Amino acid sequence: MEKQEVTFNQSDWSNEEKATTKKVTVKGILGQVFGWLLRAVLFVIATPFFIVIWTMNFLKSLFGIFMFWVVGKFCLVIFSYMLGFALVHLKILANDTAESWFSSLSGFLFGSSSDTLEKLFPHGAIEYWTIFIIALILATVTTIFRDEM
């Protein structure tokens, strides 16, 4: 096995010292002094654009969460009906028990009112606020870029 030698000469050390020192330039001084002003101007210019983008994201999120909420309720009812049907055919549950379980779940999720809006949202303000808050969070998360956090 061969031995390898590493040698350092004076020129290597002097190059390293030169690389670590910073140059002081007029552009650097102006950048430090007026950097905050440039950031403030960019913030003022960018704010209306972010408000428009956030508003569009909020409307899309509100529509998406509304659809997800309603479709999710239908899926829960269908899944519970299929589960009850399977449990009745496997003779784990009695037929009347499965029917009462299914009717109580569908009554809880969809209510018994004749009005369509009250039928879709029988718990009113709780469901409205939940959809609204989830849409706010989702719109804010989708508007803020990761490099700005």
C-alpha positions in Angstrom: 0.0 0.0 0.0 1.3 3.4 -1.0 1.5 6.3 1.4 0.1 9.5 0.2 1.5 12.8 1.2 -0.4 16.0 1.5 1.5 19.2 1.5 0.5 22.7 2.1 2.4 25.6 0.9 2.2 29.3 1.8 0.1 30.2 -1.3 -2.8 27.9 -0.2 -3.1 29.6 3.1 -3.0 33.1 1.6 -5.7 32.1 -0.9 -8.0 31.0 1.9 -7.6 34.2 3.8 -8.5 36.2 0.7 -11.6 34.1 0.1 -13.0 34.8 3.6 -12.6 38.5 3.6 -15.5 40.6 2.4 -15.2 43.5 0.0 -16.8 46.7 1.1 -18.4 48.4 -1.9 -20.7 51.3 -2.4 -23.4 49.0 -3.7 -23.1 46.8 -0.6 -23.4 49.8 1.7 -26.4 51.1 -0.2 -28.0 47.7 -0.2 -27.7 47.5 3.6 -29.0 51.0 4.2 -31.8 51.0 1.7 -32.6 47.3 1.7 -35.5 47.8 4.1 -36.9 50.5 1.9 -36.8 48.2 -1.2 -38.5 45.4 0.8 -41.2 47.8 1.9 -41.9 49.0 -1.6 -42.0 45.4 -2.9 -44.4 44.5 -0.1 -46.7 47.4 -0.9 -46.7 46.5 -4.6 -47.3 42.8 -4.0 -50.0 43.1 -1.3 -52.9 43.7 -3.8 -51.9 40.7 -5.9 -51.8 38.5 -2.8 -55.2 39.7 -1.8 -56.6 38.8 -5.2 -54.9 35.4 -5.2 -56.1 34.7 -1.7 -59.7 35.7 -2.6 -59.6 33.4 -5.6 -58.1 30.5 -3.5 -60.8 31.1 -0.8 -63.7 30.9 -3.3 -62.2 27.7 -4.8 -61.6 26.2 -1.4 -65.1 27.1 -0.2 -66.7 25.5 -3.3 -64.4 22.4 -2.9 -65.0 21.9 0.8 -68.8 22.3 0.3 -68.8 19.6 -2.4 -66.5 17.4 -0.3 -68.8 17.8 2.7 -72.0 16.9 0.8 -70.4 14.0 -1.2 -68.8 12.8 2.0 -72.1 12.6 3.8 -73.6 10.6 0.9 -70.6 8.2 1.0 -71.0 7.7 4.7 -74.7 6.8 4.3 -74.0 4.4 1.4 -71.1 2.8 3.3 -73.2 2.4 6.4 -76.0 0.9 4.3 -73.6 -1.6 2.7 -72.1 -2.5 6.1 -75.5 -3.0 7.6 -76.6 -5.1 4.6 -73.4 -7.3 5.0 -73.9 -7.7 8.8 -77.6 -8.7 8.3 -76.6 -11.3 5.6 -73.8 -12.7 7.8 -76.5 -12.9 10.6 -74.5 -10.7 13.0 -77.2 -8.1 13.3 -81.0 -8.5 13.1 -82.7 -6.8 10.2 -84.7 -4.3 12.4 -81.5 -3.3 14.3 -79.6 -2.6 11.0 -82.6 -0.6 9.7 -82.8 1.5 12.9 -79.1 2.1 12.8 -79.2 3.2 9.2 -82.2 5.4 9.7 -80.7 7.1 12.7 -77.4 7.7 10.9 -79.1 9.1 7.8 -81.4 11.2 10.0 -78.4 12.6 11.8 -76.5 13.4 8.6 -79.4 14.7 6.5 -82.2 15.6 8.9 -85.9 15.2 8.2 -86.9 18.7 7.0 -88.6 19.2 3.6 -86.3 22.2 2.8 -83.3 21.2 0.7 -80.8 23.4 2.5 -82.0 22.2 5.9 -81.9 18.6 4.6 -78.3 18.9 3.5 -77.2 20.8 6.6 -79.4 19.8 9.5 -77.0 21.1 12.1 -76.9 24.6 10.6 -74.4 27.0 12.0 -72.0 24.2 13.1 -71.6 22.9 9.6 -71.5 26.3 8.0 -68.7 27.5 10.3 -66.8 24.3 9.9 -66.8 24.6 6.2 -65.9 28.3 6.4 -63.0 27.8 8.8 -61.6 24.9 6.8 -61.8 27.0 3.6 -60.0 29.9 5.3 -57.2 27.7 6.4 -56.9 26.0 3.0 -56.9 29.3 1.1 -54.2 30.8 3.4 -52.0 27.7 3.1 -52.3 27.6 -0.7 -51.6 31.3 -1.0 -48.5 31.6 1.1 -45.4 30.2 -0.6 -43.1 28.0 1.3 -40.1 30.2 0.9 -41.9 33.1 2.6 -42.6 31.2 5.8 
